[in-house]
Amino acid sequence: MAYDLTKRLVIGLSSSALFGLTDSDEIFRTKGEEAYREYQRENQNTALATGVAYPFIRRLLKLNELSEDPLVEVILLSRNDPDTGLRVMNSIEHYGLSITRAVFLQGQSAHKYIPAFDIELFLSANEGDVQQAVDEGFPAGQILDGDIADDIEDTQLRVAFDFDGVIIDDEAESVYKESNQLGDFHSHESSRVNIVHNPGPLKNFIDRLSHIQKIENDYKLRNPNYEPVLRVSIVTARNAPSHKRAINTMREWGILANEAFFMGGVDKSKVLEILKPHIFFDDQKLHLKSASILPSVHIPFGIANKVVHNEG
C-alpha cells in the first residue's frame, strides 16, 4: 500500500536535533568510527537524552490525536548508518514518539531526500547540511542550543516566527539592507501595502500549521470543553506602517496568527522570554543569540545571511 504524505505536515529531523549526542559525537571525533560503533552497540538499549527539538516534536505529534488520519508525520533523517542508528530508533521507542520512518545515510547529507518525502521543514544541528538544503531551495533550519526543559503540565504548543526571510522572502529586507534607511523600507512597504509578499522558506510549513489550527477550532465546536493546543506567533522587527502589508499577506494566505509583535527594532528576547515558544524561527543569528535560552532555529536564507557571509 502506498502512503500519500502530501496531505500531512511532514517534518524531517536529524538525530542531533531530537536527542543530545554530545558524548557520542566526542567519541566519534576523538576515537574514530569503529570506537563510535562499539559505543553505540554497547549502549543501544540506553535511551539518549532529549535534545532541543524534543519538546516541540513531542507536542506536534500529539496533535495526531485530533484525527483518525494523522495530521503530522515526522521522519528521521540521520547521518548514522543503520547499525549505529539502532540506538536512535530505540530511544524514539523509549520516549513513545510515533516516528516510524527513518533514513540512515552513513555520513551523507540528507537534504537531497527532502523532496522524496514531501518535507516542509528539515531540522538539523549540522550547519553545513542546513545551508546546503537552503541553497537548493529546500525549507530547512539549524537547531541552536537552547532550553530543553519539557514541562509536562504545559499542554500548549507555541511556535514563533520572524516574518521577513522566514515566512516571506527577502524582497523587503533587501530594500533596508541596501539603503540602510528605515524610511526607504517603510515607503517601499506602504507603496505595496495590497501586494502580497512572495513566499519565504517556511511559508508551506506555517500553512500546514494554520490548517491544523482550523481543525482544532472545528473540533472545539463539537467538543466545547476542548482547549486548542497550537498557538502561532509572529515576532518581527517591523512596525507601523509596514505592519499593514504583513497582515494583508497573512490574511490573503489564510494564516491564523494568535499573536503578532511588531517590535520596531526593540530586542525580541524579552517578549520571547514571556511568550516561551517551544521553537522560534529567525533568519538572523544576532536575534537568536539574544534569545539563546529558548529553543531556536536559524533559517540561513536571504540577504541578511549573504551580508554576514560576505563580512565573514
Secondary structure, DSSP 4 states (H G I P E B T S, - for coil): ----GGGSEEEEE-HHHHB--HHHHHHHHHH-HHHHHHHHHHTTTSPPPB-TTHHHHHHHHHGGGG-SS-SEEEEEEESS-HHHHHHHHHHHHHTT----EEEE-TT--SGGGTGGGT-SEEEES-HHHHHHHHHTT--EEEE--------TT---EEEEE-SBTTTB-SHHHHHHHHH--HHHHHHHHHHTTTSPPPB-TTHHHHHHHHHHHHHHHHHHHH-TT----EEEEEEES--TTTHHHHHHHHHHHT---SEEEE-TT--SHHHHHHH--SEEEES-HHHHHHTTTS-EEE---SHHHHHHHHH-
